[in-house]
Each structure stands twice: as C-alpha cells, then as structure tokens.
Amino acid sequence: MRNAMRMQGVEWLAAAASDPRTCKREWDQGDGIALLEAGRYWDVVSVPDELGLFTLDLLSRPTLSVPGPTLVDTGSHRVGFFLPPDPTSHWIGAGLRHATKGSWVAVPPPYRPAGLSEWLIPPDGTGKLHAPHTLELALRQANGTLTVFRRE
C-alpha cells in the first residue's frame, strides 16, 4: 500500500513536468532535483523556515485535515506549501514568495531527499493541496506568535 501511494505521488508530481519521463529520470539519476513549472497543477507559497515550520505545526492539529504537500529547502532556509493554482491571488508578507504560472520550483522526488531539499509532507498522488484560506490563517497566527516571542 505504501509503495502504491509513493508511486501515485511520483506520477502526480511528474505530471507537472513538460516531459514526465525526463523528470523521473532526473530524480533517479543526477542530483535528484527536477525543475517543475508552477501554476498548472499547483502554486507554491514559500516562507522563511522558522515561520514555515511553525505554520506547518499549526496546520497539523488533529482538528484539521492532513496538510497538503510541504517542501523544505535547508540551503535557502525556506518551507514551501503547495496549494491550488491561482494566478490572480496576491500573497503578501515579509519574506513570502508566491510561485505561480511562469515560475519554476526545484523539486526532489517524493520518496527521498535530494541535495538540501526534502518533503516534510510528500504528495500522495490524490491531488490534495493546502487550502489557501486555512494556510493564510495559520501563517498569520504563526507570524503573530513569532513576533511576540521576538519582542521578549
């Protein structure tokens, strides 16, 4: 069952590539990173890692559904949340980046880390993504809490 879910995650993620076979080959050979275009199947909101990890913790509460795919890049100290594509949305915040149509995201395979990137929550192949409104609320709450901690 776990292997089947892993393969579904691979197929779902590779579908965002212009050539899914080449994408999967990049994951299995070379440095294991594929550049995938955002905006077709998903967008990515990336934030500084401290904010992102705290936000993911808030999104992982038992009262909420399981969060969507979440990627961490320890080299750039960023956490990326995959959410439905919406080129008209305007995500605003200090250090926040919104990758949508025309943006490219360096993505490791869903089954292992590659370089300094790895999945905190890998895609499961169902197409489940973070809900934008829920993500926004969690980011605001995490940012507010971190601001209070920094003042003390």
N, C-alpha and C positions, 0 to 999 in steps of 0.2 A: 504494500500500500504506500509506504513512504517513498519507495523508488518511483512508483507511478506518479505521485504528486510532484516529485522532483522533476521528472521528465515533462510533466504538464507545465511546470514553471519555466523550464528551458524553452519549450515551444512557444509559450505565450510571450516571453521576453524577446526571443529571437525574431518573432513576427514583426517587431518594430524596426528591424534592420531592412535595408534595401535589398540585401541578399542574406536570408536567414542561414543558409549553409555556410557561407563565409563567416558569419557571426559566430556560429557554433565552433567552427574550426579555430577562430581566434581564441575562444575560451579554452579549447583543449590544447592549443599549441601557443607558441609565442609567449607574450606576457600575460595572457589570460584576460585581457580587457578588450571590450568592443565599444566602439562609439555608436550610440544609438540616437536617432533624432527624436526629440520630444515633440509633443503636440498632436500626434496621430492617435496613439492609444492611451497616452498618459502625459501629464506635465510633471515637473518636479519642483517643489519648493525646498530650497536648501537654506539652512541657517547655521550659525556657529555651533560647534559641537556641544558646548555646555547647555545652551538653550534647547538644542535638538534632543539631547538625551533626557533632559528634564521633561520636555514636551512628550516624548515617547512614553516615559513613565506615567504621565497623567493619562495618556491615551490607552494605557494597558490596564486601567482599572477594571475590576470584574463587572461593573455595571454597564460598561461599554462593549461593543462588539470587538473582535480581534482587529487590531490596526492593520492597515494596508502595508504594502512593501515599503521598507525603510532601509536606506543605504547609509553607511558611514565611510568617510574618507579620512583616515587618521593623518594623512600627509597634509591635507589642506584644513584639517580640523573642522569638518562640516558634516552635517547629517541631512540627508535628502529624503523627503516624503513624497511618494508617488500618489498623485491624485488625478481625477478625470481631466482631460484636456479642456481648457477654456481660455482661448487667446484674448478674450475681452476682459478677463479678470485683472485686477490690479492689486497685487500683493505688495504691501508697503511695510517696511520695518528696517531698523538698523541691522545691516549685515545680511538681510534677506535677499535671496536671488530666486527669480521665477524663470525656469526653463520651459518654454513652450515652443510652438512652431518656429522652426528656423534655428533652434538651439540644439546643441549636441551634448550628450551625457556619457561619461566614461563609466561603463557598467561591467562588473565582474560576473561570472556565471552564478546562477542561483544556488549552486551546490558547494562552492568553496570560495575562500578569499583569494584575491589576486592583487599583488602589489600591496598597496596600502588601503585598498577598498574591500569592504565585505558587507554582506547583508545582515542587518540586525533582525529584520523580518523579511525573508525571501518571498518572492512572488510564488503563489501556489498554483498558478495556471487557471484560476477561475475568473481572473479579471478584477478581483476585489481590489479596490483602491481606498485611500483615505478619503473620508467625507470632508469637503472643503470647509464647511461651517464648523464641524467638530474640531478640525485641525486648527482653524483660526482661533477658536475659543481656548483651546489648550495652549497655543503659542502665547496668547495674551496673558493667560494665567501664569504660565511658566516665566514669562518676561517680568511680570509684576512681582512675583516671588523673588526672582533673582535680583531685581532692583533693590528690594528691601534688604536682602542679605548683603549686598554690596555696600549699602549705607552704614551698616553696623560695624 
